[in-house]
Amino acid sequence: MTTGNHSTRVRGAALGALLLCLSTLATGCSMNDAGGADDLGYTPTTLDVDTARTRTKEVSSQIFDMIGLPGAESTPIGPGASTCPEDREHLFKIRHPWSVYGVSEEELKQGFERLRQALPAKGWKVVSYGPNNSKAKSLTLLAESEKEHFAVNAELWVGSTDPKKKNLIGLSVVSGCFRAPEGTDLKGLY
C-alpha cells in the first residue's frame, strides 16, 4: 500500500466500512449468562482461521471479477481475523480491506456500476447505495451475501485534484462469525 494521506484515507475508510458491516451482520445478537452467543440469527460454520481467511480472499476475488477491471492494480493486503464479541473464546470473523486503482477515473466509475449491477445476480442484496456524507460525497455501496455470511462495503473515490491522492475503489469484505474448531486458541488473532 502507498504511504501518506492515501494510506490514512484507505485505513480510515476500511475501519468505517468494517464497523458498518459488522453492525449490519451483528443485528439481533445477544449474550447469555455464560458469555456465549444466544442468537446470531444463524449457526456459525466451523472453520479454522486459515481456511476462513482463504474463503474471504475468494469472496474478495469474486468481487474483483464483478468490478471487471483486469488491468487494474489492487492492494496486496491480506485478510485479518478478530474475535466476535458474542463469544470471544469460540467465534471469530475475518475482514479484508483492499482497493482497486491504476486505471482511469471513467474506468473506475464503470467498474463500480458493474459491481452494483452484478452483486444481486450473484446472490447479494444491496442494502444501501448512494453518496456518503463526506465533503466529496463519495459514492458508496453496502451489500450482504444472501448465500453466505459476508458483507461488502465499497466506496468510489474519484475526482481529486491532489496528485498525491489516487482515484480508486476502496472495499472492505467482512465475514459473519465462524466457530473455531475445538481446542483452538483465539487469543492474539490479527
N, C-alpha and C positions, 0 to 999 in steps of 0.2 A: 504494500500500500504506500501511497505517496505521503510526504510529510507536510507540515504546515496546516493552514486553515482547512484544506480539503480533508485531511485526516481527521481533524477535530469535528468537522461537519458530518462526515460519514459515521464516526463513532457516536456522536450525539443523536443523529437520526436513527442509527441502528438501536440505540438504547431506547429511544422513544417508541420505535416500531416494536421492539421486544416487549415493552411494558404494555402497549396497546394490545398486541396479540395475546399476551399471557392473560390479561384481564378478560379478553373475549373467551379464551379457552377455559378459563377457570370459573366461569359463571355457574353458579349453583353448587359450588363446592362448600363443604362444611367439615368440621372436625368432630371426632367422637372423643369420649373421655380418655381413651388410650392413646390419643395423638395421631391416629390413622385417618385415612380418608373415609368419610361416611358415604359420600356420593359425588363422584367426579362426573356423573352422567354417562359413564362408560366404564368398562372393565379394562384397565391398562394391560397392554400386551407385555409379556415378559421377554425382555431382550437384554443382552449385555451391552455395556456402554459403547464399545467399539462398533457393534452391529447397528445400534441406534444412530450413531454418527454416520455410518455408511448409508443407512436408509435416508437420513436427512440430506446428505450430499446428493443422493439420487433424485430426491424431490427438487432440490435446487437445480440440478441438471435438466430436469423436465421443464422447469420454469424458464431456464435459459433458452431451451429449444423453442418454447412458446413465443418468446420475445423475437426470435428469428433473425438474429444478427450474428451469423457465424464468423464474420470478420472482426467483431468487436473483441476488446480485451475484457477480462474480468479479474477482480481482486483474488489473490490466492489464499485468502483467509479460510481456515478450516472451521468446522462446527465445534462449538464449545458445549459443555454439559454442566448442569447445576441441579440441585435437588428441588423437588416440588414441595411447597410449604405444607401440603396436606399430609405428607408422611416423609420426612427428610431421611429416614433410615432405609426406606424401600423404594421410593419413587423418584424419578429424575426426568428432566426434559432436556432437549437439545435445541440450541439456537445457532443459526448460521447467517450472519450479516455479510453481505457481499455487494458488489456493484458491477455494472456494465458500462464501459466507456471506450473511447478511442475511435468513435465514428461521428459523423456529423450530427448536429442538433436535429435536423429533419429525420435522419435515420432513427435516432433515439425516440422521437415522437411517434414515428410509425411503429417501432418495436413495442412501445408502451401500449399503443392502441391494439396491436396484435395480441399482447398479453391479456388485456381487458376482454377481448372477444374470445380468446382461446380457453381461458380458465373455466367458464361454465360448461363448455363442450368436453372438458376433461374431468368433470365431476367436482368442480369448485363452485362455491356460492360467493359472489361478490357482495360483501357486506356494506362497503362504502366506496364511493368513487367521487372525486371532485377536488377542487383546490383546498389546500390546507390554510391555516390561519397565519402563516408566516408573511413577512413583508413581500416576499417573492411570489406568494400564492402558488406554490409548487403543486402540481397535480399529484394526487395520492390515490392509492387503491389498497383496500384491505379485503382479502378473500380467505375463506376457510374451506378445506377439503371436506366434501361430503362423504368420501370413501374412507379416509384415514384421518387421524387427529393431527392435522398440520394447519398452520395459518401462514399467510404471506402478506407482508406489508411492502408496497413498492412506492417509491417517490421519483418523479421525473424532475431532475434539476437541470434546467437549460436556460440560456439567455443571459448569463452573467457576462458583464464587460470586464471583469477582473481576470487577467490572463493566468493567475495562479489557481483559479477555480475551474475545474474540468466540468464539462457537460457530462451528465451520467444518469443512469437509473440506479438508485440505491434500493437494495432489497434486504429484507430480513425474513428468513424462514424459521418458524418456531414450531416445535412438536408439542403435542399434548404430553401427558405424563406416561412414562414407561415404568414397568416394575422390573427392578433388578433381580437377577437370579438369586436364589437362597445363598446366603453367605457372602454376598458382595458388600464391600465396604465403600459407601458413597462419600465418605469424608474426603475432602480435598479435591473434589471434581473441578475441572476447569474447562 
